[in-house]
Amino acid sequence: MKKILIIDDEEEFDTFIKTNLELREDYEVSFALDGEEGLRVAKELKPDLILLDIMMPKMNGFEVLKGLRGDEKTKSIPVIMVTARSDDDSMIEALKLHDDGYIIKPVKIEELERKLEEKLET
């Protein structure tokens, strides 16, 4: 089973994604509700992939991604940004910080599953 960590402060979104992914039985899904917790959990859990929101309390997603990429324990974990921010500046900032994908909310579960399969196969 592949371990997925969702770092997003919207509990309804987290539950929706967790429920849909765990139905496939290929994924074990955990989540953190803010950026600080997300960094801590990522270091402890060492997930196979992280789904990361941008707009969160304590630390935004860009700060979290920078922290993940700057730590030996987490720098190679694929990170897909999953956010309502569809502006070019946000997408460019995520690219500069070496994200592994960018999905705009509302999420189509089929699109998310495709991205996950693509990133987890490499």
C-alpha atoms as one frame of an Amber mdcrd trajectory, in Angstrom:
protein
   0.000   0.000   0.000   1.158   3.498  -0.832   1.065   6.114   1.926  -0.495
   9.440   0.969  -0.377  12.501   3.232  -2.916  15.275   2.670  -1.913  18.644
   4.123  -5.068  20.762   3.926  -7.125  22.672   6.507 -10.483  21.755   4.922
 -11.612  18.646   6.797 -14.474  17.939   4.373 -12.022  17.902   1.464  -9.615
  15.663   3.390 -12.383  13.178   4.188 -13.663  13.209   0.588 -10.222  12.415
  -0.826  -9.421   9.846   1.879 -12.712   8.015   1.303 -12.286   7.928  -2.473
  -8.651   6.835  -2.410  -9.062   4.183   0.262 -11.917   2.595  -1.722  -9.246
   1.482  -4.179  -7.426  -0.376  -1.399  -4.088   0.747  -2.885  -3.697   3.738
  -0.594  -3.377   4.455   3.104  -4.318   8.111   3.630  -3.354  10.386   6.534
  -3.867  14.104   6.888  -2.626  17.188   8.673  -4.775  20.292   9.105  -2.093
  22.994   8.919   1.377  23.522   7.517   3.326  23.065  10.740   1.575  19.785
  11.506   2.066  18.732   7.887   5.842  19.164   8.037   6.032  17.247  11.305
   3.842  14.392  10.058   5.741  14.190   6.755   9.030  13.689   8.619   7.529
  11.034  10.896   5.388   9.191   8.350   7.673   9.477   5.296   4.735   9.138
   2.886   5.079   8.024  -0.711   3.336  11.213  -1.892   1.935  14.449  -0.435
  -1.142  16.399  -1.548  -0.612  19.996  -0.417  -2.979  22.966  -0.257  -1.634
  26.510  -0.524  -4.001  28.514   1.680  -3.669  27.230   5.252  -3.129  28.617
   8.746   0.282  28.842  10.442   2.277  28.092   7.265   1.046  28.346   3.705
   1.673  25.598   1.175   4.637  27.381  -0.395   6.369  27.583   2.995   5.608
  23.901   3.596   6.955  22.909   0.172  10.125  24.923   0.796  10.509  23.141
   4.156   9.946  19.728   2.595  12.489  20.357  -0.168  15.047  21.668   2.328
  15.018  18.567   4.541  16.965  15.390   3.705  14.130  13.207   5.077  11.450
  14.714   2.843  13.114  16.356  -0.161  12.473  13.471  -2.569   8.792  12.910
  -1.679   6.566  13.846  -4.650   4.293  16.796  -3.802   1.172  17.634  -5.783
  -0.353  21.020  -5.040  -4.148  20.787  -4.707  -5.603  24.266  -4.374  -8.328
  26.689  -5.368  -5.644  29.145  -6.539  -5.670  29.077 -10.319  -3.562  32.185
 -10.955  -0.337  32.002 -12.944   1.746  33.481 -10.105   0.789  30.610  -7.768
   1.528  27.986 -10.402   4.893  29.569 -11.188   5.799  29.796  -7.489   4.973
  26.095  -7.051   7.175  25.237 -10.044  10.050  27.300  -8.643   9.800  25.295
  -5.423   9.843  22.031  -7.410   6.304  20.740  -6.990   5.421  17.558  -8.873
   2.004  18.604 -10.123  -0.738  21.172  -9.700  -4.462  20.406  -9.482  -7.088
  23.128  -9.149 -10.085  22.607  -6.851 -12.764  21.437  -7.182 -10.920  18.182
  -7.744 -12.068  15.565 -10.195 -11.215  12.290  -8.474 -10.288  10.675 -11.814
  -7.731  13.419 -12.498  -6.281  13.011  -9.016  -6.020   9.234  -9.364  -4.242
   9.633 -12.727  -1.722  12.046 -11.218  -1.136   9.746  -8.254  -0.544   6.724
 -10.461   1.791   8.731 -12.685   3.886  10.052  -9.791   3.954   6.826  -7.792
   5.117   4.717 -10.752   8.299   6.737 -11.258
